[in-house]
């Protein structure tokens, strides 16, 4: 579908706002306490809501699904298993800005993926993502002083999504957005990945090279569940209309046959 120049400009502005807010939050989080972190969480929710105002119902629900799945992952692997640890735990081990932050990251990936320029050069962007991601994964496996088997596994997932996925440019966007997030967050100490997984068998980089591959699974969940949610909403609305129908008939009864004959 051809997109207008105004839509492209709006997407460009959304990317500036989204990436700018991510950077601002990560920088500010270095010097705040629990109250300040809570304020950053409220601000992140507000930014996400503002970015979603112009989006379709489908995109809004997809973002909501991603936030739900990402939050479950956060509390399982960060707060629960300690695979990565935040500087300041926030709400039970996860900062309050993290769940809405995942929504912004996914929305940034989606926005990059639908830009006309990216679509026009889809094959080149996909190839560049595979090459750059592959070089990073190879460096993590065989060159880095800190081995990164998990990153290589996630890179493999990313390649599968890029090759066989229906929305390949979204995964290009995910590689850009997640790499941006992880490199900044780990370099300034907002969070840190452990050297091994809980079994002690899988090595982990800081950050893992192919972390964007994880967002492919979030997207699969969003694509699968969003239409289901919309369908449930439509059925619920239909039931409400049916329940209101008898009341309307009582208020405005159908005319009698004798009345029609007059």
N, C-alpha and C positions, 0 to 999 in steps of 0.2 A: 504494500500500500504506500502510495506516494505521500510524503509528509510535507507540510507547509514550512515556509521559512520561519514563521512565528513559533511553530512547535520546536524547530531546531534550536532557535535562540532560547526558548524556555528551558529546553533540556540542558543547554550549555550553562545557563544560569543556575539550574538545579545542581549541576556537577560542581560548580564553584562553591555554592553554599554547602553542599554535602561534604565535600573533601575539606573545605575550610573549617567546618564545624568539627569534623573528626580530629583535625590537627589541633584546633584550639582546646578541645576537651582533654586530649592526651597531654598537652603542655601544661594546662592548668591543674590537672590531677596530680602533678608532681609536688605541688606545694599546698594542697588543701587537706583538711581533716575530714571526718565523717560527715559533718554538716555541709561542708563545701562540696563534697562528692555527691551528696543527695541533691544539692542545687543543680549540679551538672547533669544529674539524671533527669530532673524535671525539664531542664533546658533542652536536653536531647530528645525527650518525648515531644516537646513543643516544635522543635525543628522538623522531626519526622512527620508530625501531623500537618505542618505547613507544606512540606514537600508532597504529601499525599492528596492535598486538596484538589489538585488538577488531574489526578490519576483516575482511571476507570475503577469501577467496583471490583473487577477481576484482579487488577494489580493490587488494590488495597487488601483484598483477602489473601493473595499470594504473600504479600509482605507480612501479614498477620500470622500465616502458617509458618513462615521462615522464623519469625520471632519466637513462636512457640517451640519449634524444634531446636533452635539454637539455644534457647534458655534451658531446655532439658539437657542438652549437651554440656552447657556451662556448669550446671549444678552437679552433673555426673562426673565430668572429667576434671574440672577445676576445684570446686568445693568438696566433692566426694573423694576422688582418687588422687587429686593433687598432681595431675599430669602437667599442668601449668599453674602458676601461682600469681595472684595479683599483689601489687605493692600494698594496697589497702583493700581489705576484704569486702567492705560494704555490707550488703544484705546477705548474711549467711555465706560469706566467701566470694560473692560476686558483686562488683560495683553496680550501682543502680543505673548507670548510663550504658551498661553493656547490652541488655536486651533491646532497647530501642536503637542502639548503635548497630546491632546486627541488621535491623530493618533498614537503616540508612545505607549500610554497605551493600545489601542486596539490591536496593533501589538504585544505587550508583552503578552497579554492574548491569542492571536491566537498562538503565538510561544510556550507558555507553553502547550497549549492544544494539540499540535501536537507532543510533545516529545514522544518518544517510551516508556519511563518509565511510563509516565502518562497514555498512552493508555493501557499499560499492566496491570495497576492497576486502571482502570477507575472507577469501582464500589466503591473501597475503597476511592478514592479521592472525588468522588461525595458524598458519605456518610459522610466523614470528613467535607466537605464544608457545608453540611446541618446541621450537629451537631454543628460545631463551629459558623456558622452564626446564628443558632437558639438560642444558648446560649447568643450570643451578643444581639440579638433582644429582648430576654426575659429580660436580664439585663436592656436594655434601656427602656422597658415598665414598669417594676415593681420594679427595684432596684435603678437605677441611680437617683441621685438628680435632673437630667435634663431629663424629660420624652422624649421619642423618638418614637412617633407613626408613623412618616414618614419612619423611618428606618425599623420598623416592616412591613409596607406595601411593601417596596422595597424588603425586605427579602422574603415575600410571592411571589413576582414576580420572584425572583431568584430561589426559589424552583420549581416553575412551569417550568422555562427554564431548570433546571437540570433534572427534571423528564420527561418532554415531548419534550424537544428540540432535534434536530438532531445532534447538535455538543456539547454534554454535557461537554466534557473536555475543550471546549473554555470558558464555564461559570465558571468552576473551575479556569481557568487562570484569568478570569475577577475578580473573588473574591480576588485572590492574588494581582493582579496588582492594582485594585481600592482601596482595603484596605490599601495597601502600600502607595499609593498616598495620600489618605485622612488622614491617621494617621499622616504622616509627615507634610503635608500642614497645617492642623489645629493646630498641636502641636507647630509649630514654628511661626504661625500667618500669613502665606501667604494669607489665607482667613479664614473667620469665618462664620458659619451658624447662622441664627437668631433662637431665641427660638421657634417661631411659624411661620406658613405660613401666607400669606397676609390676610387670613380670620380670623386669630386668633384662629382657631379651632384645627389645627393639630400641635402637638408638634414636635420639631425637635432636634435631638442630634447634637453634634459638635465633630465628624461628625455623620451623620445618619448611623445606623448599617448596613443596607442592600443596601448601595449605589451601589454595583455591580449589583443589579437587574436592574438599569437603563441602564447599558451597554447591557443587553439582548435586549432591544428595539432598540438600535443602531445596534446590530448585525442583528436583523430582517430586518431593513431597508437596511443594506448592502447586505444581502443575496437576498432580493427581487429586489433591484434596480441594483446591479452590472451586472447581466446577461442582463438586459434591455439596460444598457449603452453599453455593449460589442456588443449586437445585432445592436444597432444604428451605432456604429463604423464600423461594418462589412458592413452594408447596404450603409453607406456613401462611404466606400472604393470601393464597387461594382459599385456605380453610377459613381465614378471618373474613374474607368476602362472603363465603357461603354462610357463615354464622350470622353475618349482618343481613343477609338476604331475607330471612323470615321476618325480621323486625321491620325491614323496609316494606314488605308486603302488608304487614299489619297496619303500618302507618299510612301507606298509600295502596289500599286494596284495589284489585283489578276491577274494572267496571262490570256491572252485571249485564247480561244479554239484553234485558229490557232497556237498559240505558243506552246500549249501542244502537238499538233500533230506533231511538228517538231522533 
